[in-house]
Amino acid sequence: MPIILRLDRVMADRKMSLGELAEKVGITNANLSKIKTGKIAAIRFSTLEAICRVLDCQPGDILEYQK
């Protein structure tokens, strides 16, 4: 898939754990882990918005397109 998820990089920059981010976003650790590892086919805009709000970032910081 040409869309690469860089959530792990942004979380590391913010020194935030998976559990802490999951709690603040309001999703399970398992679902956030799937997002982090790129093992998803879709993500809701509401989830993406919550992740960006908590991490104080832009969607482009998390999502990357590669040919």
C-alpha distance (Angstrom), angle and dihedral (degrees) to the residues before:
residue distance angle dihedral
M1 . . .
P2 3.82 . .
I3 3.84 93.7 .
I4 3.81 111.4 88.5
L5 3.80 120.8 -165.3
R6 3.80 114.9 -140.0
L7 3.79 97.6 -178.3
D8 3.80 92.2 122.8
R9 3.81 90.9 57.7
V10 3.81 93.4 49.7
M11 3.81 91.5 46.3
A12 3.81 90.6 51.1
D13 3.81 90.9 49.6
R14 3.82 89.3 52.7
K15 3.85 92.3 41.8
M16 3.81 90.1 -127.3
S17 3.79 123.7 149.1
L18 3.78 125.1 -135.9
G19 3.80 91.5 -112.6
E20 3.78 93.8 49.5
L21 3.81 93.1 49.0
A22 3.81 92.4 45.3
E23 3.79 90.7 52.6
K24 3.81 94.0 48.0
V25 3.82 93.1 45.2
G26 3.80 93.6 44.3
I27 3.82 100.4 -123.6
T28 3.78 132.2 112.8
N29 3.79 123.1 -89.7
A30 3.81 88.5 -119.6
N31 3.81 93.8 55.5
L32 3.79 92.9 44.4
S33 3.79 89.5 48.9
K34 3.81 89.7 54.8
I35 3.80 89.7 51.9
K36 3.79 91.5 47.0
T37 3.80 93.4 51.1
G38 3.80 94.2 42.0
K39 3.79 94.4 -117.2
I40 3.79 93.6 136.1
A41 3.78 133.7 96.0
A42 3.80 95.9 -155.8
I43 3.79 142.9 9.1
R44 3.78 127.0 -154.7
F45 3.76 116.5 -118.9
S46 3.81 88.8 -129.3
T47 3.82 89.8 57.6
L48 3.80 92.2 45.7
E49 3.81 90.1 48.5
A50 3.81 91.5 50.6
I51 3.81 92.2 48.9
C52 3.81 91.0 49.4
R53 3.81 91.7 47.0
V54 3.81 93.4 51.0
L55 3.82 94.7 42.8
D56 3.83 93.1 39.8
C57 3.80 92.4 -129.8
Q58 3.80 142.2 118.8
P59 3.83 124.6 -104.6
G60 3.82 87.6 -111.8
D61 3.80 88.8 62.5
I62 3.81 88.9 61.2
L63 3.81 102.6 32.4
E64 3.79 124.3 55.4
Y65 3.81 129.3 -179.9
Q66 3.80 118.4 -142.9
K67 3.78 124.8 179.7
